[in-house]
Amino acid sequence: MDILLQQIINGLTTGSVYAVVALGYTMVYGVIQLINFAHGEVVMIGAMVAFAVIAALAGSALPPAVILLAGVLAAVPACMVLGYGLERIAYRPLRHAPRLAPLITAIGMSIVLQHLALLIWGRNPIAFPQIVANPSFTVGDAAISGVQIGIILLSMVMMAGLSWFVYRTRFGIAIRATAENVHVASLMGVNADRVIAATFVIGAALGAMAGVMYGTYYGIAHYTMGFILGLKAFSAAVLGGIGNIPGAMVGGLLLGLVEALGTGYIGEYTDLCRWPGAADGGWMGERCTDGAHFVLFGSNYQDVFAFLMLILVLVFRPSGLLGERVSERA
């Protein structure tokens, strides 16, 4: 039970980040049916900008909370501008092109942003300065840190806020109308270009927050961090039903839980693979000693569970858990 509870806490933490990133994918796809594969790099840019600002202010007399807030306030506008630039420069000219063209463009922009970050911040990981206390609390036999609590609560607040914005505000109605039919929405007085640009900006802002949370949780930021994170968040969006905001939330949390539980229990089972007569208590294989196989096995198979779940969903329920079965748009 201690492993189960600990892995649930870990899964909710990473799943909350996946859910916030997945919201950026699902909002853009829901409005213009574009899979923005550059969104993972937007998340990475947010983490890098925040870390750069925090590292620059770490030696000052400012309170730690103010320094952290300054990093977030720098990352969010930077990513919002980046998201708007992507939509205006890379995607809007291709809005009426065949679907393959904007998809290839999205992959190209992902590569461009990744190498741009490489030129600016270098290839070495950026460590998060330890400026904020991270107390640990005991829940049964499991431990949960202050950072984990903050990530889960902040993610829930952002997801609830986005749901309220989309389903309860006038501009949210315009977003849903554009997603339903952009031409009819334009006839009803909705500025479709403004709405589509806003979805990119909102998704980029959420991505910036997710980048800061993800980097804070793991303690580093790197120019390649957005690739796998983006793929997993996309998997979460597909799992829940891409284009469906509640589905992205459910998919992200479920994906995080599956990853954590699968990794934890498979890692635990490797403890049974000792040599019966090993004098040094070695693991199955001479290179795996002193518990190294436990960590290696778990970390390597963490990604397998995420993409295996994606394959199963695409095979048995292509529309996702909360997605609706609809016909292809003409």
C-alpha positions as CSV (number, residue, x, y, z in Angstrom):
1,M,0.0,0.0,0.0
2,D,2.9,2.4,0.6
3,I,4.1,1.9,-3.0
4,L,0.5,2.3,-4.3
5,L,0.0,5.6,-2.4
6,Q,3.4,7.0,-3.3
7,Q,2.9,6.2,-7.0
8,I,-0.5,7.7,-7.0
9,I,0.9,11.0,-5.6
10,N,3.7,10.9,-8.2
11,G,1.2,10.1,-11.0
12,L,-1.1,12.9,-10.0
13,T,1.8,15.3,-10.1
14,T,3.1,14.4,-13.5
15,G,-0.4,13.9,-14.8
16,S,-1.4,17.4,-13.8
17,V,1.4,18.8,-15.9
18,Y,0.4,16.5,-18.8
19,A,-3.2,17.8,-18.5
20,V,-2.2,21.4,-18.6
21,V,0.0,20.9,-21.7
22,A,-2.7,18.8,-23.3
23,L,-5.1,21.6,-23.0
24,G,-3.0,23.6,-25.4
25,Y,-3.1,20.8,-28.0
26,T,-6.9,20.2,-27.6
27,M,-7.9,23.9,-27.8
28,V,-6.0,24.5,-31.1
29,Y,-7.2,21.2,-32.6
30,G,-10.8,21.8,-31.4
31,V,-10.9,25.1,-33.3
32,I,-8.9,24.6,-36.5
33,Q,-8.2,20.8,-36.5
34,L,-4.5,21.4,-36.4
35,I,-2.1,19.3,-34.3
36,N,0.4,21.9,-33.1
37,F,3.5,19.8,-32.7
38,A,5.5,22.9,-31.8
39,H,3.5,23.2,-28.6
40,G,6.1,21.1,-26.7
41,E,8.8,23.5,-27.6
42,V,6.6,26.4,-26.4
43,V,6.5,24.7,-23.0
44,M,10.3,24.3,-23.2
45,I,10.8,28.0,-24.0
46,G,8.7,28.9,-21.0
47,A,10.8,26.8,-18.7
48,M,14.0,28.2,-20.1
49,V,12.9,31.8,-19.8
50,A,11.7,31.4,-16.3
51,F,14.9,29.6,-15.2
52,A,17.0,32.3,-16.8
53,V,15.2,35.0,-14.9
54,I,15.2,33.1,-11.6
55,A,18.9,32.4,-11.9
56,A,19.7,36.1,-12.6
57,L,17.7,37.2,-9.6
58,A,18.8,34.3,-7.3
59,G,21.6,36.3,-5.7
60,S,19.5,39.4,-5.0
61,A,17.8,40.5,-1.8
62,L,14.4,39.8,-3.2
63,P,12.2,37.3,-1.4
64,P,12.1,33.8,-3.0
65,A,8.4,34.0,-3.7
66,V,9.0,37.3,-5.6
67,I,11.9,35.8,-7.6
68,L,9.7,32.8,-8.6
69,L,6.8,35.1,-9.5
70,A,9.2,37.2,-11.7
71,G,10.2,34.1,-13.6
72,V,6.6,33.1,-14.2
73,L,5.7,36.7,-15.2
74,A,8.6,36.7,-17.7
75,A,7.8,33.2,-19.1
76,V,4.1,33.6,-19.7
77,P,4.2,36.8,-21.8
78,A,7.1,35.4,-23.8
79,C,5.2,32.3,-24.6
80,M,2.1,34.2,-25.4
81,V,4.0,36.3,-27.9
82,L,5.6,33.2,-29.3
83,G,2.2,31.4,-29.7
84,Y,0.7,34.4,-31.5
85,G,3.8,34.6,-33.8
86,L,3.4,30.9,-34.6
87,E,-0.2,31.3,-35.5
88,R,0.2,34.6,-37.5
89,I,3.4,33.7,-39.4
90,A,3.5,29.9,-39.7
91,Y,-0.1,28.6,-39.6
92,R,-2.5,31.4,-40.8
93,P,-1.1,31.5,-44.4
94,L,-1.7,27.7,-44.6
95,R,-5.2,27.7,-43.1
96,H,-6.9,26.7,-46.4
97,A,-4.1,24.5,-47.6
98,P,-4.3,20.7,-47.5
99,R,-4.0,19.3,-44.0
100,L,-0.6,17.8,-44.6
101,A,1.0,21.3,-45.2
102,P,0.3,22.8,-41.7
103,L,1.2,19.5,-40.1
104,I,4.7,19.5,-41.7
105,T,5.0,23.2,-40.8
106,A,4.3,22.4,-37.2
107,I,7.0,19.8,-37.1
108,G,9.4,22.3,-38.8
109,M,8.6,25.0,-36.3
110,S,9.3,22.5,-33.5
111,I,12.8,21.9,-34.9
112,V,13.4,25.6,-35.4
113,L,12.4,26.5,-31.8
114,Q,14.5,23.6,-30.4
115,H,17.6,24.8,-32.2
116,L,16.9,28.4,-31.4
117,A,16.9,27.4,-27.7
118,L,20.1,25.6,-28.3
119,L,21.7,28.7,-29.7
120,I,20.5,30.9,-26.8
121,W,20.9,28.7,-23.7
122,G,23.4,26.1,-24.9
123,R,23.2,22.4,-24.9
124,N,23.9,21.9,-21.2
125,P,20.9,21.6,-18.8
126,I,19.9,24.6,-16.8
127,A,19.6,23.8,-13.1
128,F,16.8,25.3,-11.1
129,P,18.2,27.4,-8.2
130,Q,17.1,26.2,-4.8
131,I,15.5,29.4,-3.7
132,V,12.2,28.1,-2.4
133,A,11.9,25.7,0.6
134,N,10.4,22.4,-0.4
135,P,9.1,20.7,2.8
136,S,8.0,17.1,2.7
137,F,4.8,15.8,4.4
138,T,3.9,12.3,5.3
139,V,0.6,10.8,4.1
140,G,0.4,7.3,5.6
141,D,3.7,5.6,4.5
142,A,4.1,7.9,1.5
143,A,5.7,11.4,1.2
144,I,4.5,14.4,-0.7
145,S,6.6,17.5,-1.1
146,G,5.5,21.1,-1.2
147,V,6.3,21.4,-4.9
148,Q,4.0,18.4,-5.6
149,I,1.2,20.0,-3.7
150,G,1.7,23.3,-5.5
151,I,1.8,21.7,-8.9
152,I,-1.4,19.7,-8.3
153,L,-3.4,22.6,-6.8
154,L,-2.2,25.1,-9.4
155,S,-3.0,22.7,-12.3
156,M,-6.5,22.2,-10.9
157,V,-7.1,25.9,-10.6
158,M,-5.9,26.5,-14.2
159,M,-8.0,23.7,-15.6
160,A,-11.1,24.9,-13.7
161,G,-10.4,28.5,-14.8
162,L,-10.1,27.5,-18.4
163,S,-13.3,25.5,-18.3
164,W,-15.1,28.5,-16.8
165,F,-13.7,30.8,-19.4
166,V,-14.7,28.5,-22.4
167,Y,-18.2,27.5,-21.1
168,R,-19.3,30.6,-19.2
169,T,-18.0,33.7,-20.9
170,R,-18.9,35.5,-24.1
171,F,-15.5,35.0,-25.7
172,G,-15.7,31.3,-24.7
173,I,-19.0,31.1,-26.7
174,A,-17.2,32.6,-29.7
175,I,-14.5,30.0,-29.3
176,R,-17.0,27.2,-29.3
177,A,-18.9,28.7,-32.2
178,T,-15.7,28.9,-34.3
179,A,-14.9,25.3,-33.4
180,E,-18.4,24.2,-34.5
181,N,-18.3,26.1,-37.9
182,V,-15.9,28.9,-38.6
183,H,-17.9,30.2,-41.6
184,V,-21.2,30.3,-39.8
185,A,-19.5,31.9,-36.8
186,S,-18.1,34.6,-39.1
187,L,-21.6,35.3,-40.5
188,M,-22.8,35.7,-36.9
189,G,-20.3,38.5,-36.2
190,V,-17.5,36.4,-34.7
191,N,-14.0,37.5,-35.7
192,A,-12.6,34.1,-36.5
193,D,-9.0,35.3,-36.9
194,R,-9.1,36.9,-33.5
195,V,-10.6,33.8,-31.9
196,I,-8.1,31.4,-33.5
197,A,-5.1,33.6,-32.5
198,A,-6.5,33.7,-28.9
199,T,-6.6,29.9,-28.7
200,F,-2.9,29.8,-29.6
201,V,-2.1,32.6,-27.0
202,I,-4.1,30.9,-24.2
203,G,-2.6,27.5,-25.0
204,A,0.9,29.1,-25.0
205,A,0.3,30.7,-21.6
206,L,-0.8,27.4,-20.1
207,G,2.3,25.8,-21.7
208,A,4.5,28.4,-20.1
209,M,3.0,27.5,-16.7
210,A,3.4,23.8,-17.3
211,G,7.0,24.3,-18.3
212,V,7.8,26.1,-15.1
213,M,6.0,23.5,-13.0
214,Y,7.7,20.6,-14.9
215,G,11.2,22.2,-14.6
216,T,10.7,23.0,-10.9
217,Y,9.6,19.4,-10.2
218,Y,12.6,17.8,-11.9
219,G,15.0,20.6,-11.1
220,I,16.4,21.1,-14.6
221,A,15.4,22.6,-18.0
222,H,16.9,21.5,-21.3
223,Y,16.4,22.5,-24.9
224,T,15.1,18.9,-25.8
225,M,12.7,18.7,-22.8
226,G,9.7,19.7,-24.9
227,F,9.9,16.8,-27.3
228,I,8.9,13.8,-25.1
229,L,6.7,16.0,-22.9
230,G,4.8,17.3,-25.9
231,L,4.3,13.7,-27.3
232,K,3.0,12.5,-23.9
233,A,0.7,15.5,-23.6
234,F,-0.6,14.8,-27.1
235,S,-1.1,11.2,-26.1
236,A,-3.1,12.5,-23.1
237,A,-5.2,14.7,-25.4
238,V,-5.9,11.8,-27.7
239,L,-6.6,9.5,-24.7
240,G,-9.3,11.9,-23.3
241,G,-10.6,12.9,-26.7
242,I,-8.7,15.5,-28.6
243,G,-10.7,18.7,-29.0
244,N,-12.5,18.0,-25.7
245,I,-11.3,20.1,-22.8
246,P,-12.6,17.8,-20.0
247,G,-11.1,14.9,-22.0
248,A,-7.7,16.5,-22.0
249,M,-7.8,16.9,-18.2
250,V,-8.9,13.3,-17.6
251,G,-6.4,12.0,-20.2
252,G,-3.5,13.8,-18.6
253,L,-4.3,12.6,-15.1
254,L,-5.0,9.1,-16.2
255,L,-1.8,9.0,-18.2
256,G,0.3,10.2,-15.3
257,L,-1.3,7.6,-13.0
258,V,-0.7,4.7,-15.5
259,E,2.9,5.8,-16.0
260,A,3.6,6.0,-12.2
261,L,1.8,2.8,-11.2
262,G,3.3,0.8,-14.1
263,T,6.8,2.0,-13.4
264,G,6.5,1.5,-9.6
265,Y,5.2,-2.0,-9.7
266,I,7.4,-3.2,-12.5
267,G,10.4,-1.7,-10.7
268,E,9.3,-3.5,-7.5
269,Y,9.0,-6.8,-9.3
270,T,12.7,-6.7,-10.5
271,D,13.6,-7.1,-6.8
272,L,12.6,-10.8,-7.2
273,C,15.2,-11.4,-9.9
274,R,18.2,-11.9,-7.7
275,W,20.6,-14.8,-8.3
276,P,19.9,-17.5,-5.7
277,G,23.5,-18.1,-5.0
278,A,25.0,-14.6,-5.6
279,A,27.5,-13.7,-2.9
280,D,27.1,-10.0,-3.4
281,G,23.3,-10.1,-3.7
282,G,23.6,-9.2,-7.3
283,W,20.7,-8.7,-9.6
284,M,19.9,-10.7,-12.7
285,G,22.8,-9.6,-14.8
286,E,26.2,-8.7,-13.7
287,R,25.8,-5.0,-14.6
288,C,22.8,-4.6,-12.3
289,T,24.0,-4.3,-8.7
290,D,23.1,-2.2,-5.6
291,G,19.6,-1.6,-6.9
292,A,20.7,0.0,-10.1
293,H,18.4,-2.2,-12.1
294,F,15.4,-0.9,-10.2
295,V,16.0,2.7,-11.3
296,L,17.1,1.9,-14.8
297,F,14.2,-0.5,-15.5
298,G,11.6,1.9,-14.2
299,S,12.9,5.0,-16.0
300,N,13.3,3.2,-19.3
301,Y,9.8,1.7,-19.2
302,Q,8.0,4.8,-18.1
303,D,7.6,6.1,-21.7
304,V,6.5,2.6,-22.9
305,F,3.4,2.7,-20.7
306,A,2.4,6.2,-22.1
307,F,2.6,5.2,-25.7
308,L,1.2,1.7,-25.2
309,M,-1.9,3.3,-23.7
310,L,-2.1,5.6,-26.8
311,I,-1.9,2.6,-29.1
312,L,-4.7,0.8,-27.2
313,V,-6.9,3.8,-27.3
314,L,-6.4,4.4,-31.0
315,V,-7.2,0.7,-31.6
316,F,-10.3,0.3,-29.4
317,R,-11.7,3.8,-29.1
318,P,-10.2,6.2,-31.6
319,S,-12.4,9.1,-30.5
320,G,-10.9,9.0,-27.0
321,L,-12.6,8.3,-23.6
322,L,-14.7,11.4,-23.6
323,G,-14.7,12.2,-27.3
324,E,-17.8,11.9,-29.5
325,R,-17.9,9.8,-32.6
326,V,-18.5,12.4,-35.4
327,S,-18.2,12.2,-39.1
328,E,-15.3,13.8,-41.0
329,R,-15.8,17.4,-41.9
330,A,-16.2,18.1,-45.6
